[in-house]
């Protein structure tokens, strides 16, 4: 299977194709209180005010293309967190700025977009476009420009260089979820191996996840029997796939799940659905399609806590959502994991910038200083590492939550109260 990869981020997950318009759409600049030099009691010279040191984040995203509906929430989250850091002066002496380039999910604009951002002063580049890091891999390594991606796969980060994946590797999510199912949801010792399979589009996330499912089943034939995995070119009809998978015990549905889920149930499919953050981006569509009864019990491996959880980073996420988007809160939360990237993706990124400034001083901040800080970065909350890199590890997330779909709540709820350490091998 061709190994491409998507969002994450949950996040994100899905765009789909192309074109381009460049657009500088930075977060609004917040005015910081000027830093005043102490005035002398001997002279009457006026105090000297220092301009804050500007650090510019280049956002290479999709504003007007097919992935724009989802990626708009990530850009919104980035802008809101930058404004919060500036207004609260959380990095003393520094003003954060976001400049944005619209690549419309067209790989032909990856390099022009990167070059435009660099020409306009970007100290680092962030992208929510799934395959952009592969296009830019050689360039950012040669120019030593840190590139942070919402999602990714191993080809981007092996050997380790200047690409840092703020999410995780889809295959690692698949290994972790299937291991959890074998231990907690399916009694294979009594019932024999569970029949599993999947069907989705030819996006990178799906290909990586389904390939990992097959590999896990091959390594653990006592736990799972692999039925089949289907990858197609963005169809909305699933007759042959439904027929082949209808007797499975667990099925990974298309990352744009509504059509597949509906056709699978109408076609007599009885499997429990399994998925990841990517599917959370479509909870509002599941509500509109009245599919909650059809997906009740679906197991989801997630990268973070969810909206209703009482937790430090989620609370910050909710606070900024309600402060910045009054009247839109419910719609944004129902849209799934997009705005949740504020706490999962962007908080660690800006915390890393703050750590770099603290280590070298604002005036010495540059791309190399950020890289040097990144390769030893670790964010620990309540005793659990929520994000971290090393000199050999370039993906941030090493622990997952397991959720399940609840028809009664029309939402996802925790299936396990504990963080689950990720598996890197089946």
Residue, then its C-alpha position, 0 to 999 in steps of 0.5 A: x500500500x502506498x503510505x501517505x498520511x493525513x491529519x490528525x489530529x485528529x485531527x483533521x483529517x481530510x481535505x482532498x485536492x487542489x489549487x492556490x492563492x497566497x494570502x497573508x492572514x496573520x493573527x491580529x497583532x496585539x499591542x504589548x506594554x512597552x518594556x521600559x528601562x528604569x529611569x535614572x534619579x540623576x538625569x532627566x533623560x526620558x525612559x527608553x522603550x524597547x520594541x518587542x522581538x517578533x517571532x513569526x510563524x508561517x502557516x501553510x494551509x488550505x483556505x479556499x480548497x477542498x480541505x478548507x472547512x476542516x483546516x479553518x478550525x486549525x488556523x482559528x485555533x492557532x490565531x486565538x492562542x497566539x493572540x492569548x499569548x500576546x495579550x497576556x505577555x506570556x513570553x516577555x519581550x516577544x510578540x508572536x505573529x502568524x502569516x498564512x499562505x493558502x495552498x488549496x491542498x495542491x502539492x504544486x504550491x507547497x514549495x512556492x508557499x514555503x518560499x513565500x512564508x520564508x520571504x515574509x519573515x517566517x522563523x518556522x513553518x507549520x502545516x496542516x496539509x498532510x503530505x506537504x512535509x514530504x514535498x518540503x523534506x529536502x528543502x527544510x533539512x538543507x535550509x535548517x528550517x523547523x517544519x511542524x506538521x499536524x500529522x505525519x508518517x515515518x517516511x517524513x521523519x526517518x532519518x530525523x531532521x527538521x520535520x517535527x510531527x505534532x501528532x502521532x503516526x497512524x500505524x502506532x494508533x492502530x497497533x495501540x487500539x487493536x492491543x487494547x481491544x484484545x485486552x478489554x473488548x474481545x475475549x479471544x481466548x473464549x471466542x477465538x480471533x475477531x474478524x477485522x477489516x477496513x475500507x476507506x479512501x486513498x488518503x495517507x492516513x487510511x492507508x497507513x492505519x489499515x496496513x497496520x491493522x493487517x500487520x497486527x493481525x498477522x503477528x497476532x493470529x490468536x487475537x485477530x483474523x484479517x478479512x480484507x482492506x479496501x482503498x479506493x479513489x474517493x468513492x461514495x458508494x461501497x457495495x463490494x466493500x460492504x459485502x466483503x466486510x459485513x460479517x466482520x467483528x470490527x471494521x475501520x470505516x472511511x475517514x469521511x464515514x457517513x456514506x460508508x456507515x449508512x450503507x454498511x448498516x443498511x447492507x446488513x453489516x454487524x461489525x463494531x466500528x473502530x477509528x481515530x481522531x480523524x472520525x471525530x471531525x464528523x460528529x456533527x454530520x453523524x448527528x445530522x444523518x441520525x446515525x448515532x444508533x448505528x455507531x453506538x459503541x464505536x471505539x476511537x483511539x484519541x490523541x487528547x481529552x475531549x470537550x467535556x473533560x475537566x483537564x488543564x489544557x482542555x479548560x484553556x481550549x474551552x476558555x479561548x473558544x468561548x471568549x473568541x467565538x461567542x454564539x459559535x461554541x456549540x457548532x465549533x465543538x460539534x465540528x469535532x477535533x479541529x479547534x481542539x488542536x489549540x491544546x493538542x498541537x499549538x499549545x506544545x508548539x508555542x510552549x516550545x517557542x517560549x522555552x527557546x526564548x527562556x533558554x537563549x533570550x529573545x534577541x538570540x532566537x532563531x531557527x537553529x535555537x528552536x531546533x536545538x530546544x525541540x530535540x529535548x522538549x517534553x510537556x508533562x501534565x499530571x504526570x503524563x507526557x503530552x508531547x515530546x521529542x528527542x534527538x531521534x524521535x520526531x513525533x510528539x504524541x506517545x500516549x492515547x485515550x480510548x473513547x467510545x461513541x454513545x448514542x445516549x449522549x450523541x457524543x464520545x465518552x471515555x472507554x478507559x480512564x487511563x492514558x494508554x502508552x503507544x505501541x510502535x510495533x504490533 
